[in-house]
């Protein structure tokens, strides 16, 4: 799948510098990972082949300077492949990208991105972006475009934004399939999304459909 975003750059602020000095992520990118029997090495994973390289290509040097960006990876605690390779994932990440690999007890029919987002919120992340490990980002400056769009809302930062995603049905149905919110969202709703909901519809319903 591919993602593209457009918009104006978000201004640099004293608050951004304060976040960096306190080591709280300005932007937390949250995605879950799961091994398969076909994958034997990290170099065969979508995480290493697709997601991280495309983040490197599309998050500009200015954005890396402006934002403390952290990648929150969530996995089941019985996923031996990612448990075994956790240290290598952290060590091989670009210097500007902090990586946390979080393991959670297995729960049937659950992808623990909700729990990982809660951890990012607790760590002080200002903006949270839920994505997939097989997403390839195409547009440079998408961080500034997304943050700028949220800040331009009235009230500021109250809403949801997301890229155009190519390769699934979301574009045709005008639904957001990956999304980015301010921490205000979690303050209001106490979580990124409730358990046992169809996630692609949830944020569209509370923000997009409610606007009509």
C-alpha positions in Angstrom: 0.0 0.0 0.0 1.1 3.6 -0.6 0.4 6.8 1.1 0.6 10.4 -0.1 0.0 13.7 1.8 -0.1 17.3 0.9 -0.3 20.6 2.9 1.5 23.5 4.5 4.5 23.2 6.9 3.9 23.5 10.6 5.8 26.4 12.2 8.8 25.7 14.5 8.0 26.5 18.2 9.6 26.8 21.6 7.3 24.0 22.7 8.8 21.7 20.1 12.3 22.4 21.4 11.1 21.7 25.0 9.6 18.4 23.9 13.0 17.4 22.4 14.9 18.3 25.5 12.5 16.3 27.6 12.7 13.3 25.3 9.0 13.1 24.9 8.1 12.2 21.3 6.5 15.0 19.4 5.2 12.4 17.0 4.6 8.8 17.8 4.2 6.5 14.8 2.3 3.4 16.0 2.2 0.1 14.1 1.9 -3.5 15.0 4.1 -6.3 13.5 3.6 -10.0 13.2 5.9 -12.6 11.9 4.9 -15.3 9.4 6.5 -18.7 8.6 7.7 -17.3 5.3 9.9 -14.7 6.9 13.2 -15.9 8.2 15.3 -12.7 8.6 14.6 -9.0 9.4 15.6 -8.0 5.8 12.6 -10.0 4.5 10.0 -8.0 6.7 7.8 -5.2 5.4 9.0 -3.2 8.4 12.6 -3.2 7.2 12.0 -3.3 3.4 9.0 -0.9 3.2 8.0 1.2 6.2 11.3 2.4 7.7 13.0 3.2 4.3 9.9 5.2 3.2 9.9 7.1 6.4 13.5 7.9 5.9 12.8 9.2 2.3 9.8 11.3 3.2 10.5 12.8 6.7 12.6 15.8 5.8 15.8 16.9 7.5 13.9 19.9 8.8 11.2 17.7 10.3 13.8 15.5 11.9 15.3 18.6 13.5 11.9 20.0 14.5 10.3 16.8 15.9 11.4 14.0 18.2 9.9 11.1 16.2 9.4 7.7 17.8 8.3 4.5 16.2 6.2 2.4 18.5 6.1 -1.2 17.4 3.6 -3.6 19.0 3.6 -7.4 18.8 2.2 -10.4 20.7 4.5 -11.6 23.4 4.6 -15.1 21.9 6.0 -13.8 18.6 9.4 -15.4 18.9 10.8 -13.8 15.8 10.3 -10.3 16.9 11.2 -11.1 20.5 14.5 -12.5 19.2 15.2 -9.6 16.9 14.1 -6.7 19.1 17.6 -5.4 19.9 18.6 -5.6 16.2 15.5 -3.6 15.2 16.4 -0.8 17.7 20.1 -0.8 16.9 19.6 -0.7 13.1 17.0 2.2 13.1 18.1 5.6 11.8 19.6 7.8 14.5 16.7 10.3 14.3 14.1 7.6 14.8 13.5 6.3 18.3 12.2 2.8 18.4 10.2 1.1 21.1 9.2 -2.6 20.6 6.3 -3.4 22.9 5.0 -6.9 23.6 1.5 -7.6 24.9 -0.2 -10.8 26.0 -2.1 -12.6 23.2 -5.8 -11.8 23.1 -7.9 -13.4 20.4 -8.8 -11.1 17.5 -6.8 -8.2 18.9 -4.1 -6.1 17.3 -2.5 -4.2 20.2 -2.1 -0.8 18.5 -4.6 0.6 20.9 -2.3 -0.4 23.8 0.8 0.9 22.1 -0.9 4.2 21.4 -1.8 4.4 25.1 1.9 3.9 26.0 2.9 6.7 23.5 0.4 9.0 25.1 1.7 8.2 28.6 5.2 8.9 27.3 4.1 12.4 26.4 3.6 12.2 22.6 1.9 15.2 21.3 0.7 13.7 18.0 0.0 10.0 17.3 -0.1 8.4 13.9 -1.5 4.9 13.5 -0.3 3.1 10.4 0.6 -0.4 9.1 4.1 -1.9 8.7 3.5 -2.4 4.9 2.7 1.2 4.2 5.1 3.0 1.8 5.1 6.8 2.2 5.5 8.7 -1.0 5.2 12.4 -0.2 8.0 14.2 1.5 6.8 16.6 4.2 3.8 14.6 5.2 4.5 15.2 8.9 4.3 18.9 8.5 1.3 18.7 6.3 -0.6 16.5 8.7 0.3 18.6 11.8 -0.5 21.8 9.9 -4.0 20.4 8.9 -4.8 19.5 12.6 -3.5 22.9 13.9 -5.7 24.7 11.3 -8.9 23.0 12.6 -11.3 25.0 14.8 -10.8 24.2 17.6 -7.1 23.5 16.9 -6.0 19.9 17.0 -9.5 18.5 17.5 -10.1 16.1 14.7 -8.4 13.5 12.6 -6.3 13.6 9.4 -4.9 10.9 7.2 -3.1 10.3 3.9 -4.5 9.1 0.7 -3.9 5.4 0.7 -3.5 3.5 -2.6 -4.0 -0.3 -2.7 -7.1 -0.9 -0.6 -10.7 0.1 -0.7 -10.4 3.1 1.6 -9.7 5.6 -1.2 -12.8 4.6 -3.2 -15.1 4.8 -0.1 -13.4 8.1 1.2 -12.6 6.4 4.5 -9.4 7.1 6.4 -7.6 3.8 6.7 -4.6 5.2 8.6 -4.9 8.3 10.7 -3.1 10.9 12.8 -4.5 12.7 15.9 -3.4 15.1 18.6 -3.2 13.9 22.1 -6.3 15.9 22.8 -8.2 13.0 21.2 -7.0 10.6 23.9 -7.7 13.1 26.6 -11.3 13.4 25.5 -12.0 9.8 24.7 -9.5 8.2 27.1 -8.1 5.9 24.4 -7.3 6.0 20.7 -10.2 3.8 19.9 -12.4 1.4 22.0 -11.8 -2.3 21.9 -14.0 -4.5 19.6 -14.8 -1.8 17.1 -14.2 -1.7 13.3 -11.3 0.7 13.5 -11.5 2.1 9.9 -15.0 3.3 10.6 -14.6 4.6 14.2 -12.6 7.8 13.7 -14.4 8.5 10.5 -17.7 8.3 12.4 -16.9 10.4 15.4 -15.1 13.2 13.4 -16.0 13.0 9.7 -19.5 11.7 9.6 -20.6 13.8 12.6 -19.5 16.9 10.7 -22.4 16.6 8.3 
